[in-house]
Amino acid sequence: MSQMPYEADFTAARAEQSTFVAKVYGWMSAGLMLTAVVALATANSPTMIRAIFGNRALFFGLIIGELLLVIVLSAAINRMSAGLATVMFLAYAAVNGLTLSMIFLIYTKASLTSTFFVTGGTFGALSLYGYYTKRDLTSIGNLCMMALFGLIIASVVNLFWANSTLYWIVTYAGVLIFVGLTAYDTQKIKRIAASVGTDGQVVRKAAILGALRLYLDFINLFLLLLRLLGRRR
């Protein structure tokens, strides 16, 4: 029996949605892999470690460069080509690998590996929840975004105050915030997939932006869990 027209349209829409979501996770995975490769290569190069962490100007320059890449990519992606957006995303992932290389020197490889798998499992479960839940997570997402600003302020303050209690409050609160953001961002990406259309450039840029959001959720969740689960050398 042939499909009715509306059934065929629904099936096509679901297929396009699944394809878009797969592209988002594909780019996110590529970004994470690039970050891991760069971080590991840097950690195994004493020359690179000395150059980055022995030079405060270079280190903070890389941090500022990362922030600028995220801000520009998020704010101006509609005005750039899909190719440029892709290059900027991969550049951000690579620079992030340079600054994150220190974790390989601070934590044992076993604890890095176990924390990565814990993060992956947690992230995967929350992504599935965000994708399949019928509940609107907008209010949770907005609350988490507001809490994130507070978390950033508290983290900056604690750089100067160095209070251990605030450190752990920020850590536990951060885990909860990125747990909520992972589910919310996944649901948002699913909604974008239903309305992004078929224009190749538009689809590619939307996929890159979605990948950036999920990449940030994963990396931050990993770093926060590493504070809790990581074993120092």
C-alpha positions in Angstrom: 0.0 0.0 0.0 1.4 3.4 -1.0 1.8 6.2 1.6 -0.7 9.0 1.7 0.9 12.4 0.8 0.9 13.7 4.4 2.5 10.5 5.5 5.2 10.8 2.9 5.8 14.4 3.9 6.1 13.4 7.6 8.5 10.6 6.8 10.7 13.0 4.7 10.7 15.6 7.5 11.7 13.0 10.1 14.5 11.8 7.8 15.8 15.4 7.3 15.6 16.0 11.1 17.6 12.9 11.8 20.2 13.8 9.2 20.6 17.3 10.6 21.0 16.0 14.2 23.5 13.5 13.0 25.5 16.3 11.4 25.5 18.3 14.6 26.8 15.4 16.7 29.3 14.5 13.9 30.8 18.0 14.0 30.8 18.0 17.8 32.6 14.7 17.9 35.2 16.0 15.3 35.8 19.0 17.6 36.3 16.9 20.7 38.6 14.6 18.8 40.7 17.5 17.5 40.9 19.0 21.0 42.0 15.7 22.5 44.7 15.1 19.8 46.1 18.6 20.2 46.0 18.5 24.0 47.8 15.1 24.1 50.4 16.2 21.5 51.1 19.4 23.4 51.3 17.6 26.8 54.0 15.3 25.3 56.0 18.2 24.0 58.1 19.9 26.8 58.9 22.7 24.4 55.2 23.5 23.8 54.4 23.3 27.5 57.1 25.7 28.4 56.0 28.1 25.6 52.4 28.1 26.6 52.4 27.9 30.4 55.8 29.6 30.9 54.6 32.7 29.1 51.7 34.4 30.8 51.1 36.7 27.8 50.8 33.8 25.4 48.6 31.8 27.7 46.1 34.6 28.4 46.3 35.5 24.7 45.1 32.0 23.8 42.3 32.2 26.4 41.2 35.6 25.0 41.4 34.2 21.5 39.2 31.3 22.4 36.6 33.6 23.9 36.7 35.8 20.8 36.2 32.8 18.5 33.1 31.7 20.4 31.6 35.2 20.5 32.2 35.9 16.9 31.1 32.5 15.7 27.9 32.7 17.8 27.0 36.3 17.0 28.0 36.6 13.3 27.5 33.1 11.9 24.6 34.3 9.7 26.9 36.8 8.0 29.7 34.4 7.2 30.1 31.4 4.9 29.6 27.9 6.0 33.2 27.2 5.2 34.5 30.0 7.4 32.2 29.0 10.2 33.6 25.4 10.0 37.2 26.7 10.1 36.5 28.9 13.1 34.9 26.1 15.0 37.8 23.7 14.3 40.3 26.5 15.1 38.5 27.0 18.5 38.7 23.3 19.2 42.4 23.2 18.4 43.2 26.3 20.5 41.2 24.8 23.4 43.4 21.7 23.1 46.5 23.8 23.6 45.1 25.4 26.8 43.6 22.1 28.1 46.9 20.2 27.7 47.8 20.9 31.3 45.2 18.4 32.6 47.4 15.6 31.2 50.2 16.8 33.5 47.9 17.3 36.5 45.7 14.2 36.5 46.6 10.6 36.0 45.7 9.0 32.6 43.5 6.5 34.3 41.4 9.1 36.0 41.2 11.2 32.8 40.0 8.1 30.9 37.4 7.1 33.5 36.1 10.7 33.9 35.8 10.9 30.1 33.6 7.8 30.0 31.5 9.0 32.9 31.0 12.3 31.1 30.2 10.6 27.9 27.6 8.4 29.6 26.1 11.3 31.4 26.1 13.5 28.3 24.5 10.7 26.2 21.7 10.0 28.7 20.9 13.7 28.9 21.0 14.1 25.2 18.5 11.2 24.8 16.3 12.8 27.4 16.4 16.2 25.7 15.7 14.6 22.3 12.8 12.4 23.3 11.1 14.2 26.2 7.7 15.8 25.6 8.4 18.4 28.3 9.3 21.9 27.2 12.8 22.5 28.7 12.8 26.2 27.8 12.3 27.4 31.4 15.1 25.0 32.6 17.4 26.3 29.9 16.7 29.9 30.7 17.3 29.2 34.4 20.6 27.4 33.7 21.8 30.3 31.5 21.1 32.8 34.3 22.9 30.5 36.8 25.8 30.2 34.4 26.4 33.9 34.5 26.5 33.7 38.2 28.8 30.8 38.1 31.2 32.7 35.8 31.2 35.7 38.2 31.8 33.4 41.2 34.7 31.6 39.4 36.4 34.9 38.6 36.0 36.2 42.2 37.4 32.9 43.5 40.5 33.4 41.3 41.5 36.2 43.7 39.8 35.0 46.9 40.9 31.3 46.6 38.2 30.1 49.0 37.9 26.3 49.0 34.2 26.3 50.0 33.3 28.5 47.1 35.4 26.3 44.8 33.3 23.3 45.7 30.0 25.2 45.5 31.0 26.3 42.0 31.9 22.8 41.0 28.7 21.1 42.1 26.6 24.0 40.9 28.4 23.8 37.6 27.7 20.1 37.1 24.0 20.7 37.7 24.0 23.7 35.3 25.6 21.8 32.4 23.4 18.8 33.0 20.4 21.1 32.4 22.0 22.8 29.5 22.9 19.6 27.7 19.3 18.4 27.8 18.0 21.9 26.8 20.5 22.4 24.0 19.6 19.0 22.6 15.9 19.8 22.5 16.7 23.2 20.9 18.8 21.5 18.2 15.9 19.1 17.5 13.5 22.0 17.1 16.0 23.8 14.8 16.2 20.7 12.7 12.5 20.9 12.1 12.7 24.4 10.7 16.2 24.8 9.2 15.1 24.1 5.6 17.2 22.5 2.9 19.6 25.2 1.9 23.1 23.7 2.1 24.8 26.7 3.5 22.1 27.4 6.1 22.0 23.8 7.2 25.8 23.6 7.5 26.0 26.8 9.6 23.2 25.7 11.9 24.9 22.3 12.4 28.2 24.0 13.3 26.5 26.3 15.8 24.6 23.4 17.3 27.9 21.5 17.5 29.6 24.4 19.3 26.9 24.5 21.9 27.1 20.8 22.6 30.9 20.8 22.5 30.9 23.5 25.2 28.4 21.6 27.3 30.6 18.4 27.1 33.9 20.1 27.7 32.7 22.0 30.7 30.9 19.0 32.2 34.1 17.0 31.7 36.2 19.6 33.5 33.8 19.9 36.4 33.5 16.2 36.8 37.3 16.0 36.7 37.5 18.1 39.8 35.3 15.6 41.6 36.6 12.3 40.1 40.1 13.1 38.9 43.2 11.8 40.7 46.2 14.1 40.7 49.6 12.9 39.9 
